[in-house]
Amino acid sequence: MAGLLSGLEQFGLSNLESMDLYEAPKKAGENGEGKEAPVMQEQDYLFDKSFTCPICDKEFKARTVKIGKVKLSGTDLDLRPKYDQVDLLKYDIIMCPHCGYAALSRFFKFVTSPQAKNIQKAISASFKPQPEKETYTYDDALERYKLTLANAIVKQAKPSEKAYICLKTAWLLRGKGEHLDQNAPDYAEQKKQVDTEENEFLHNALEGFLAARQTESFPMCGMDEPTVDYLISVIAMRFEQFDVASRLIAGILTSPTANPRMKDKARMIKEMIVKKIKERNAAKK
């Protein structure tokens, strides 16, 4: 009896005439099935994305996270995002390796001619290119954030942009603190230093957002007014500026634009503020 594929010889494919229509089920272990999946490394979640620098017009590639590959595991009280596979904060800075221009990905393309001239004069003229790395440590990323903040100061960026850089730098430092080796002999000293730096950047973020709230319009850094007010409230509460935190939380609770989820968050912060005020007053007695 002729096979199902007989006649393929005329096409020069006689070697395919005996192929099975239905393959027999493969046993576990054949072709890799049944084996453990390879462990994903940080570099497996990254790729090189091309950019054109708005300062020097040169093209370059920057390490970027494959967004679809990472999963959000939660957020901190101040909205810091946390991911299981890789800390996206480490890769949110785009830095031109030619001229030293650096910015958060959100702001990278938006530079005016006067700002570009300021950067060329104050940064590009003295910038020393650094070799690109496959992955960034927290210290690598921290250097990039500080260069970004320097660029923002030089180009006289809006208070909101500088505040947002400070906020994300604080978040980055928090991540660094969480990844310190707790068995290291100088762990306590390292953790104290990281916490001090985080607080310094958070305090500057608070000042910047308060200033921006008085002079800029919304949305601000991609955030609507209730979100910015919530963020300010949480940071203000951290530094025991309860009057600021209480006032803005009250505004969120009565805001017609705040969504129910944000109002739920605001109610939680309100309860925390009341509790902290009671604790502070009790400690003074």
C-alpha positions as YAML, in Angstrom:
chain: A
units: angstrom
residues:
- id: 1
  name: MET
  ca: [0.00, 0.00, 0.00]
- id: 2
  name: ALA
  ca: [1.38, 3.34, -1.01]
- id: 3
  name: GLY
  ca: [2.28, 5.67, 1.74]
- id: 4
  name: LEU
  ca: [0.38, 8.88, 2.48]
- id: 5
  name: LEU
  ca: [3.24, 10.91, 1.04]
- id: 6
  name: SER
  ca: [4.06, 8.74, -1.95]
- id: 7
  name: GLY
  ca: [4.58, 10.76, -5.09]
- id: 8
  name: LEU
  ca: [6.78, 13.40, -3.47]
- id: 9
  name: GLU
  ca: [9.61, 11.97, -5.52]
- id: 10
  name: GLN
  ca: [8.58, 14.16, -8.45]
- id: 11
  name: PHE
  ca: [9.41, 17.17, -6.31]
- id: 12
  name: GLY
  ca: [12.77, 15.73, -5.41]
- id: 13
  name: LEU
  ca: [11.51, 14.97, -1.91]
- id: 14
  name: SER
  ca: [11.50, 11.17, -1.90]
- id: 15
  name: ASN
  ca: [13.32, 11.24, 1.43]
- id: 16
  name: LEU
  ca: [10.17, 12.65, 3.04]
- id: 17
  name: GLU
  ca: [7.75, 9.99, 1.79]
- id: 18
  name: SER
  ca: [8.19, 7.80, 4.84]
- id: 19
  name: MET
  ca: [7.57, 10.47, 7.47]
- id: 20
  name: ASP
  ca: [5.08, 9.57, 10.21]
- id: 21
  name: LEU
  ca: [1.84, 11.55, 10.18]
- id: 22
  name: TYR
  ca: [1.55, 11.39, 13.95]
- id: 23
  name: GLU
  ca: [4.74, 11.33, 15.97]
- id: 24
  name: ALA
  ca: [4.92, 8.90, 18.82]
- id: 25
  name: PRO
  ca: [4.81, 10.71, 22.19]
- id: 26
  name: LYS
  ca: [8.29, 11.65, 23.32]
- id: 27
  name: LYS
  ca: [9.55, 10.19, 26.55]
- id: 28
  name: ALA
  ca: [10.40, 12.52, 29.40]
- id: 29
  name: GLY
  ca: [13.90, 13.82, 28.92]
- id: 30
  name: GLU
  ca: [13.91, 13.66, 25.11]
- id: 31
  name: ASN
  ca: [14.66, 16.99, 23.40]
- id: 32
  name: GLY
  ca: [15.02, 18.60, 26.79]
- id: 33
  name: GLU
  ca: [11.50, 17.79, 27.99]
- id: 34
  name: GLY
  ca: [11.29, 16.90, 31.65]
- id: 35
  name: LYS
  ca: [14.47, 18.79, 32.43]
- id: 36
  name: GLU
  ca: [14.54, 21.77, 34.74]
- id: 37
  name: ALA
  ca: [14.27, 25.12, 33.01]
- id: 38
  name: PRO
  ca: [17.53, 27.08, 32.98]
- id: 39
  name: VAL
  ca: [17.82, 29.70, 35.72]
- id: 40
  name: MET
  ca: [17.30, 33.18, 34.31]
- id: 41
  name: GLN
  ca: [20.08, 35.68, 35.00]
- id: 42
  name: GLU
  ca: [19.67, 39.45, 35.15]
- id: 43
  name: GLN
  ca: [21.18, 39.89, 31.68]
- id: 44
  name: ASP
  ca: [18.45, 37.63, 30.28]
- id: 45
  name: TYR
  ca: [15.91, 40.34, 31.04]
- id: 46
  name: LEU
  ca: [17.87, 43.07, 29.24]
- id: 47
  name: PHE
  ca: [18.46, 44.16, 25.67]
- id: 48
  name: ASP
  ca: [20.30, 46.95, 23.90]
- id: 49
  name: LYS
  ca: [18.03, 49.75, 22.71]
- id: 50
  name: SER
  ca: [19.23, 52.40, 20.28]
- id: 51
  name: PHE
  ca: [18.99, 56.10, 21.08]
- id: 52
  name: THR
  ca: [20.08, 59.36, 19.49]
- id: 53
  name: CYS
  ca: [21.51, 61.89, 21.92]
- id: 54
  name: PRO
  ca: [19.69, 65.24, 21.79]
- id: 55
  name: ILE
  ca: [22.89, 66.98, 22.91]
- id: 56
  name: CYS
  ca: [25.59, 65.62, 20.56]
- id: 57
  name: ASP
  ca: [23.35, 63.92, 17.94]
- id: 58
  name: LYS
  ca: [25.36, 60.70, 18.16]
- id: 59
  name: GLU
  ca: [23.72, 57.29, 18.23]
- id: 60
  name: PHE
  ca: [24.36, 54.82, 21.02]
- id: 61
  name: LYS
  ca: [22.83, 51.79, 22.68]
- id: 62
  name: ALA
  ca: [21.70, 51.51, 26.28]
- id: 63
  name: ARG
  ca: [20.79, 48.51, 28.40]
- id: 64
  name: THR
  ca: [17.02, 48.34, 28.76]
- id: 65
  name: VAL
  ca: [14.69, 45.97, 30.59]
- id: 66
  name: LYS
  ca: [12.34, 43.76, 28.60]
- id: 67
  name: ILE
  ca: [9.18, 44.99, 30.29]
- id: 68
  name: GLY
  ca: [7.07, 41.99, 29.31]
- id: 69
  name: LYS
  ca: [9.54, 39.64, 30.99]
- id: 70
  name: VAL
  ca: [9.40, 41.10, 34.51]
- id: 71
  name: LYS
  ca: [6.57, 40.89, 37.01]
- id: 72
  name: LEU
  ca: [5.57, 43.51, 39.55]
- id: 73
  name: SER
  ca: [5.53, 41.89, 42.99]
- id: 74
  name: GLY
  ca: [4.29, 44.90, 44.96]
- id: 75
  name: THR
  ca: [4.85, 48.53, 45.92]
- id: 76
  name: ASP
  ca: [6.14, 50.28, 49.02]
- id: 77
  name: LEU
  ca: [4.07, 52.83, 50.91]
- id: 78
  name: ASP
  ca: [5.69, 55.63, 48.87]
- id: 79
  name: LEU
  ca: [4.85, 53.85, 45.60]
- id: 80
  name: ARG
  ca: [8.30, 52.37, 44.96]
- id: 81
  name: PRO
  ca: [7.72, 49.44, 42.55]
- id: 82
  name: LYS
  ca: [9.27, 46.06, 43.34]
- id: 83
  name: TYR
  ca: [9.90, 43.33, 40.78]
- id: 84
  name: ASP
  ca: [10.81, 39.69, 41.27]
- id: 85
  name: GLN
  ca: [13.39, 39.29, 38.52]
- id: 86
  name: VAL
  ca: [15.32, 42.55, 38.24]
- id: 87
  name: ASP
  ca: [15.16, 46.03, 39.78]
- id: 88
  name: LEU
  ca: [13.96, 48.23, 36.91]
- id: 89
  name: LEU
  ca: [15.22, 51.31, 38.73]
- id: 90
  name: LYS
  ca: [18.79, 50.31, 37.90]
- id: 91
  name: TYR
  ca: [18.06, 50.68, 34.19]
- id: 92
  name: ASP
  ca: [15.82, 53.75, 34.10]
- id: 93
  name: ILE
  ca: [18.67, 56.15, 33.30]
- id: 94
  name: ILE
  ca: [19.67, 56.77, 29.69]
- id: 95
  name: MET
  ca: [23.23, 58.05, 29.48]
- id: 96
  name: CYS
  ca: [25.04, 59.10, 26.32]
- id: 97
  name: PRO
  ca: [28.52, 57.53, 26.44]
- id: 98
  name: HIS
  ca: [29.86, 60.25, 24.14]
- id: 99
  name: CYS
  ca: [28.96, 63.52, 25.85]
- id: 100
  name: GLY
  ca: [27.77, 62.57, 29.34]
- id: 101
  name: TYR
  ca: [24.17, 63.69, 28.95]
- id: 102
  name: ALA
  ca: [22.00, 61.57, 31.26]
- id: 103
  name: ALA
  ca: [18.31, 61.66, 32.13]
- id: 104
  name: LEU
  ca: [15.47, 59.49, 33.33]
- id: 105
  name: SER
  ca: [13.95, 57.71, 30.33]
- id: 106
  name: ARG
  ca: [10.81, 59.84, 30.73]
- id: 107
  name: PHE
  ca: [12.73, 63.09, 30.17]
- id: 108
  name: PHE
  ca: [15.59, 62.02, 27.88]
- id: 109
  name: LYS
  ca: [14.30, 63.51, 24.60]
- id: 110
  name: PHE
  ca: [13.08, 66.80, 26.02]
- id: 111
  name: VAL
  ca: [15.93, 69.30, 26.01]
- id: 112
  name: THR
  ca: [15.81, 72.94, 24.88]
- id: 113
  name: SER
  ca: [18.65, 74.64, 23.00]
- id: 114
  name: PRO
  ca: [19.75, 76.71, 26.04]
- id: 115
  name: GLN
  ca: [19.72, 73.55, 28.19]
- id: 116
  name: ALA
  ca: [21.84, 71.70, 25.62]
- id: 117
  name: LYS
  ca: [24.40, 74.49, 25.61]
- id: 118
  name: ASN
  ca: [24.61, 74.44, 29.40]
- id: 119
  name: ILE
  ca: [25.20, 70.67, 29.37]
- id: 120
  name: GLN
  ca: [27.83, 70.89, 26.65]
- id: 121
  name: LYS
  ca: [29.70, 73.54, 28.59]
- id: 122
  name: ALA
  ca: [29.42, 72.16, 32.11]
- id: 123
  name: ILE
  ca: [29.38, 68.40, 31.51]
- id: 124
  name: SER
  ca: [30.37, 67.34, 27.98]
- id: 125
  name: ALA
  ca: [33.56, 69.42, 27.97]
- id: 126
  name: SER
  ca: [34.99, 67.42, 30.89]
- id: 127
  name: PHE
  ca: [33.16, 64.11, 30.55]
- id: 128
  name: LYS
  ca: [35.25, 60.93, 30.56]
- id: 129
  name: PRO
  ca: [33.49, 58.05, 28.76]
- id: 130
  name: GLN
  ca: [33.00, 54.87, 30.75]
- id: 131
  name: PRO
  ca: [32.91, 51.33, 29.31]
- id: 132
  name: GLU
  ca: [29.42, 49.89, 28.97]
- id: 133
  name: LYS
  ca: [28.57, 46.95, 31.22]
- id: 134
  name: GLU
  ca: [26.33, 43.97, 30.60]
- id: 135
  name: THR
  ca: [24.50, 44.52, 33.90]
- id: 136
  name: TYR
  ca: [24.60, 47.25, 36.54]
- id: 137
  name: THR
  ca: [25.29, 46.83, 40.22]
- id: 138
  name: TYR
  ca: [23.45, 49.17, 42.59]
- id: 139
  name: ASP
  ca: [26.62, 51.25, 42.84]
- id: 140
  name: ASP
  ca: [26.87, 51.45, 39.04]
- id: 141
  name: ALA
  ca: [23.28, 52.63, 38.86]
- id: 142
  name: LEU
  ca: [23.78, 55.09, 41.70]
- id: 143
  name: GLU
  ca: [26.61, 56.78, 39.79]
- id: 144
  name: ARG
  ca: [24.33, 57.14, 36.77]
- id: 145
  name: TYR
  ca: [21.56, 58.66, 38.90]
- id: 146
  name: LYS
  ca: [23.95, 61.19, 40.39]
- id: 147
  name: LEU
  ca: [25.16, 62.14, 36.91]
- id: 148
  name: THR
  ca: [21.51, 62.52, 35.91]
- id: 149
  name: LEU
  ca: [20.86, 64.83, 38.85]
- id: 150
  name: ALA
  ca: [23.93, 66.87, 37.90]
- id: 151
  name: ASN
  ca: [22.56, 67.19, 34.36]
- id: 152
  name: ALA
  ca: [19.19, 68.29, 35.71]
- id: 153
  name: ILE
  ca: [20.81, 70.97, 37.86]
- id: 154
  name: VAL
  ca: [23.00, 72.20, 35.00]
- id: 155
  name: LYS
  ca: [20.11, 72.43, 32.55]
- id: 156
  name: GLN
  ca: [17.95, 74.13, 35.20]
- id: 157
  name: ALA
  ca: [15.23, 71.51, 35.02]
- id: 158
  name: LYS
  ca: [11.84, 72.02, 36.64]
- id: 159
  name: PRO
  ca: [11.62, 71.27, 40.39]
- id: 160
  name: SER
  ca: [9.40, 68.28, 39.64]
- id: 161
  name: GLU
  ca: [12.03, 66.63, 37.43]
- id: 162
  name: LYS
  ca: [14.77, 67.12, 40.01]
- id: 163
  name: ALA
  ca: [12.44, 65.90, 42.76]
- id: 164
  name: TYR
  ca: [11.55, 62.81, 40.72]
- id: 165
  name: ILE
  ca: [15.24, 62.00, 40.21]
- id: 166
  name: CYS
  ca: [15.81, 62.35, 43.96]
- id: 167
  name: LEU
  ca: [12.81, 60.13, 44.68]
- id: 168
  name: LYS
  ca: [14.00, 57.38, 42.34]
- id: 169
  name: THR
  ca: [17.53, 57.63, 43.69]
- id: 170
  name: ALA
  ca: [16.13, 57.10, 47.19]
- id: 171
  name: TRP
  ca: [14.21, 54.07, 45.94]
- id: 172
  name: LEU
  ca: [17.40, 52.74, 44.34]
- id: 173
  name: LEU
  ca: [19.28, 53.13, 47.63]
- id: 174
  name: ARG
  ca: [16.50, 51.27, 49.42]
- id: 175
  name: GLY
  ca: [16.95, 48.42, 46.97]
- id: 176
  name: LYS
  ca: [20.68, 48.48, 47.59]
- id: 177
  name: GLY
  ca: [20.07, 48.26, 51.34]
- id: 178
  name: GLU
  ca: [17.80, 45.25, 50.86]
- id: 179
  name: HIS
  ca: [20.49, 43.45, 48.86]
- id: 180
  name: LEU
  ca: [23.39, 44.03, 51.25]
- id: 181
  name: ASP
  ca: [25.04, 40.91, 52.62]
- id: 182
  name: GLN
  ca: [23.71, 40.66, 56.16]
- id: 183
  name: ASN
  ca: [26.55, 38.31, 57.05]
- id: 184
  name: ALA
  ca: [29.22, 40.85, 56.13]
- id: 185
  name: PRO
  ca: [31.20, 42.07, 59.17]
- id: 186
  name: ASP
  ca: [30.46, 45.70, 58.32]
- id: 187
  name: TYR
  ca: [26.79, 45.15, 57.41]
- id: 188
  name: ALA
  ca: [25.45, 47.45, 60.15]
- id: 189
  name: GLU
  ca: [27.75, 50.26, 59.07]
- id: 190
  name: GLN
  ca: [26.87, 49.82, 55.38]
- id: 191
  name: LYS
  ca: [23.14, 49.71, 56.11]
- id: 192
  name: LYS
  ca: [23.34, 52.85, 58.23]
- id: 193
  name: GLN
  ca: [25.15, 54.70, 55.45]
- id: 194
  name: VAL
  ca: [22.66, 53.59, 52.80]
- id: 195
  name: ASP
  ca: [19.70, 54.56, 55.01]
- id: 196
  name: THR
  ca: [21.24, 57.99, 55.63]
- id: 197
  name: GLU
  ca: [21.69, 58.55, 51.89]
- id: 198
  name: GLU
  ca: [18.15, 57.38, 51.19]
- id: 199
  name: ASN
  ca: [16.75, 59.86, 53.71]
- id: 200
  name: GLU
  ca: [18.81, 62.67, 52.22]
- id: 201
  name: PHE
  ca: [17.43, 62.04, 48.74]
- id: 202
  name: LEU
  ca: [13.88, 61.59, 50.06]
- id: 203
  name: HIS
  ca: [14.07, 64.89, 51.91]
- id: 204
  name: ASN
  ca: [15.19, 66.65, 48.74]
- id: 205
  name: ALA
  ca: [12.41, 64.95, 46.81]
- id: 206
  name: LEU
  ca: [9.91, 66.29, 49.35]
- id: 207
  name: GLU
  ca: [11.21, 69.84, 49.01]
- id: 208
  name: GLY
  ca: [11.17, 69.61, 45.22]
- id: 209
  name: PHE
  ca: [7.63, 68.29, 44.96]
- id: 210
  name: LEU
  ca: [6.34, 70.90, 47.40]
- id: 211
  name: ALA
  ca: [7.94, 73.63, 45.28]
- id: 212
  name: ALA
  ca: [6.65, 72.08, 42.05]
- id: 213
  name: ARG
  ca: [3.14, 71.87, 43.45]
- id: 214
  name: GLN
  ca: [3.12, 75.66, 43.82]
- id: 215
  name: THR
  ca: [4.52, 76.50, 40.39]
- id: 216
  name: GLU
  ca: [3.75, 73.66, 37.96]
- id: 217
  name: SER
  ca: [0.61, 72.18, 36.45]
- id: 218
  name: PHE
  ca: [-0.54, 68.56, 36.42]
- id: 219
  name: PRO
  ca: [0.12, 65.89, 35.34]
- id: 220
  name: MET
  ca: [3.57, 66.03, 36.94]
- id: 221
  name: CYS
  ca: [6.14, 63.39, 35.99]
- id: 222
  name: GLY
  ca: [3.24, 61.34, 34.67]
- id: 223
  name: MET
  ca: [1.32, 61.60, 37.96]
- id: 224
  name: ASP
  ca: [-2.01, 63.31, 38.58]
- id: 225
  name: GLU
  ca: [-2.60, 65.67, 41.50]
- id: 226
  name: PRO
  ca: [-3.99, 63.10, 44.00]
- id: 227
  name: THR
  ca: [-1.00, 60.81, 43.35]
- id: 228
  name: VAL
  ca: [1.53, 63.60, 43.87]
- id: 229
  name: ASP
  ca: [-0.25, 64.75, 47.02]
- id: 230
  name: TYR
  ca: [-0.33, 61.19, 48.34]
- id: 231
  name: LEU
  ca: [3.39, 60.81, 47.63]
- id: 232
  name: ILE
  ca: [4.22, 64.08, 49.37]
- id: 233
  name: SER
  ca: [2.09, 63.05, 52.35]
- id: 234
  name: VAL
  ca: [3.86, 59.73, 52.80]
- id: 235
  name: ILE
  ca: [7.32, 61.31, 52.64]
- id: 236
  name: ALA
  ca: [6.28, 64.21, 54.89]
- id: 237
  name: MET
  ca: [4.96, 61.71, 57.44]
- id: 238
  name: ARG
  ca: [8.32, 59.93, 57.37]
- id: 239
  name: PHE
  ca: [10.01, 63.17, 58.44]
- id: 240
  name: GLU
  ca: [7.28, 63.95, 60.98]
- id: 241
  name: GLN
  ca: [5.94, 66.90, 59.01]
- id: 242
  name: PHE
  ca: [2.46, 65.89, 60.07]
- id: 243
  name: ASP
  ca: [0.83, 69.23, 59.29]
- id: 244
  name: VAL
  ca: [1.82, 68.97, 55.63]
- id: 245
  name: ALA
  ca: [0.86, 65.31, 55.42]
- id: 246
  name: SER
  ca: [-2.52, 65.81, 57.13]
- id: 247
  name: ARG
  ca: [-3.47, 68.78, 54.95]
- id: 248
  name: LEU
  ca: [-2.75, 66.98, 51.68]
- id: 249
  name: ILE
  ca: [-4.40, 63.74, 52.78]
- id: 250
  name: ALA
  ca: [-7.54, 65.68, 53.70]
- id: 251
  name: GLY
  ca: [-7.51, 67.17, 50.20]
- id: 252
  name: ILE
  ca: [-7.34, 63.73, 48.61]
- id: 253
  name: LEU
  ca: [-10.28, 62.45, 50.70]
- id: 254
  name: THR
  ca: [-12.48, 65.33, 49.50]
- id: 255
  name: SER
  ca: [-11.15, 65.42, 45.93]
- id: 256
  name: PRO
  ca: [-13.69, 64.71, 43.17]
- id: 257
  name: THR
  ca: [-10.90, 63.47, 40.89]
- id: 258
  name: ALA
  ca: [-9.26, 60.99, 43.25]
- id: 259
  name: ASN
  ca: [-10.29, 57.41, 42.47]
- id: 260
  name: PRO
  ca: [-11.64, 55.07, 45.19]
- id: 261
  name: ARG
  ca: [-8.36, 53.16, 45.40]
- id: 262
  name: MET
  ca: [-6.40, 56.33, 46.05]
- id: 263
  name: LYS
  ca: [-8.91, 57.41, 48.69]
- id: 264
  name: ASP
  ca: [-8.50, 54.06, 50.41]
- id: 265
  name: LYS
  ca: [-4.75, 54.62, 50.49]
- id: 266
  name: ALA
  ca: [-5.31, 58.12, 51.86]
- id: 267
  name: ARG
  ca: [-7.52, 56.81, 54.68]
- id: 268
  name: MET
  ca: [-4.79, 54.35, 55.63]
- id: 269
  name: ILE
  ca: [-2.19, 57.15, 55.72]
- id: 270
  name: LYS
  ca: [-4.55, 59.32, 57.77]
- id: 271
  name: GLU
  ca: [-4.78, 56.57, 60.41]
- id: 272
  name: MET
  ca: [-1.01, 56.20, 60.42]
- id: 273
  name: ILE
  ca: [-0.55, 59.95, 60.89]
- id: 274
  name: VAL
  ca: [-2.94, 60.01, 63.85]
- id: 275
  name: LYS
  ca: [-1.13, 57.07, 65.43]
- id: 276
  name: LYS
  ca: [2.31, 58.62, 64.95]
- id: 277
  name: ILE
  ca: [1.18, 61.95, 66.41]
- id: 278
  name: LYS
  ca: [-0.14, 60.14, 69.50]
- id: 279
  name: GLU
  ca: [3.15, 58.24, 69.84]
- id: 280
  name: ARG
  ca: [5.17, 61.44, 69.54]
- id: 281
  name: ASN
  ca: [3.04, 63.24, 72.12]
- id: 282
  name: ALA
  ca: [3.29, 60.28, 74.50]
- id: 283
  name: ALA
  ca: [7.07, 60.24, 74.14]
- id: 284
  name: LYS
  ca: [7.25, 63.92, 75.16]
- id: 285
  name: LYS
  ca: [5.45, 63.30, 78.45]
...
